[in-house]
Amino acid sequence: MSSRVSSKAGASTRKVRNEVVQSNRTVRQKKDKAPLLRPFFSYYGGKWRDALRLYPEPKFTTIVEPFAGSAGYSLRHHHGRKVILWERDPTLVRVWRFLIKAKRRDILAIPDLEPGQSVDDMKGVGPEARLLVGFWLNRGAASPRKSPSRWMRDLIRPGSFWGERVRQTIANQVDLIRDWEIHEGDYTECSVQTEATWFVDPPYEQAGQYYRYGADQLDYKALAEWCRKRPGQVIVCENAGADWLPFSDPQEVKTTRAARRSKEVHCILENGVVSVSQPASPTEA
């Protein structure tokens, strides 16, 4: 009797393992065929530029970003995966809801700003579309702007601001995020209980004061405990000097500000345990 039970258990384990292998193979196949998704809007602290260089690929077919921002990690790895975004800032939630529901023609109908205009002068354009444009008026801002930055006015790198190139890029992409989910709420309200890849990119403890809900409103000790309790793979981002988790050695990254670089660190947890592939940080010594 015990041998039959053992045999059934072994068969069940092999079945689950084969399903995981097949799922990962399907993701890779879809990734090879899928077009690259570029940022839908520029945002302070966005991770699209460094998602492939600094952070590991998802191990699971669901990605959860509990501090969604501009969802740079999900944009890089969405192919064949379910994406669930949580965001406390209602402005960002409104923009994401608009993008997820928008059709190509809706984006193409958003006009350029004429010289001297602000988003308030965009007649016939809905409030969410104006917020989207506002994020493209000043690179790397934590909130949408009303008027173009000096760089935009002086036509420095025009393809990086709201205009034909950005409009076409977004229009060509909106159909690919139709199945994404966006939820408004604090990270503690995230209701996902299944194993997933969690990309946790909160306002940095020492440099996250520019957000509407910034570092002064976060309990980092509580956030660390929450991260350790997430099932699956957890990737946590921070700035050099943070010690609320055993972070990696710092790596320099470019920022949207000229001649400025940031020293980024991260911590990778697998079911609450620090990944063995992660370099030891001074806090672990």
NORTAFEN-V264161 format. One record per residue. NEAR is the number of other ideal C-beta (glycine too) atoms within 8 Angstrom. Layout:
near=NEAR
near=NEAR
This chain:
near=4
near=5
near=6
near=7
near=8
near=8
near=8
near=8
near=8
near=8
near=8
near=8
near=8
near=8
near=8
near=8
near=8
near=8
near=8
near=8
near=8
near=8
near=9
near=9
near=8
near=9
near=12
near=9
near=9
near=10
near=10
near=6
near=5
near=10
near=6
near=4
near=9
near=8
near=10
near=12
near=9
near=13
near=12
near=9
near=10
near=12
near=13
near=12
near=8
near=11
near=13
near=6
near=5
near=9
near=12
near=8
near=4
near=10
near=7
near=11
near=9
near=13
near=17
near=13
near=17
near=9
near=12
near=12
near=13
near=12
near=12
near=14
near=15
near=13
near=14
near=10
near=13
near=13
near=8
near=10
near=12
near=8
near=14
near=13
near=14
near=16
near=14
near=9
near=9
near=6
near=10
near=10
near=12
near=11
near=15
near=14
near=10
near=13
near=12
near=11
near=5
near=9
near=7
near=10
near=7
near=10
near=12
near=9
near=6
near=11
near=6
near=6
near=13
near=6
near=5
near=3
near=9
near=7
near=15
near=6
near=8
near=13
near=4
near=3
near=10
near=6
near=6
near=10
near=12
near=13
near=13
near=16
near=15
near=12
near=13
near=10
near=16
near=10
near=9
near=10
near=11
near=8
near=7
near=14
near=12
near=8
near=7
near=11
near=10
near=6
near=11
near=13
near=8
near=6
near=5
near=6
near=6
near=9
near=7
near=8
near=14
near=11
near=9
near=6
near=8
near=12
near=12
near=9
near=9
near=12
near=11
near=8
near=12
near=15
near=7
near=9
near=13
near=7
near=6
near=12
near=8
near=12
near=11
near=8
near=9
near=5
near=13
near=5
near=8
near=10
near=4
near=8
near=4
near=7
near=6
near=14
near=14
near=14
near=13
near=14
near=11
near=10
near=12
near=12
near=12
near=8
near=8
near=13
near=8
near=6
near=11
near=7
near=7
near=11
near=12
near=5
near=5
near=11
near=5
near=9
near=7
near=7
near=13
near=10
near=8
near=10
near=14
near=9
near=6
near=11
near=7
near=13
near=13
near=14
near=14
near=13
near=13
near=13
near=12
near=7
near=5
near=13
near=6
near=9
near=11
near=9
near=12
near=10
near=6
near=8
near=9
near=7
near=11
near=4
near=8
near=6
near=6
near=3
near=3
near=6
near=7
near=9
near=10
near=14
near=15
near=13
near=15
near=13
near=15
near=9
near=6
near=7
near=6
near=9
near=8
near=4
near=5
near=11
near=5
near=6
near=11
near=4
near=7
near=7
near=5
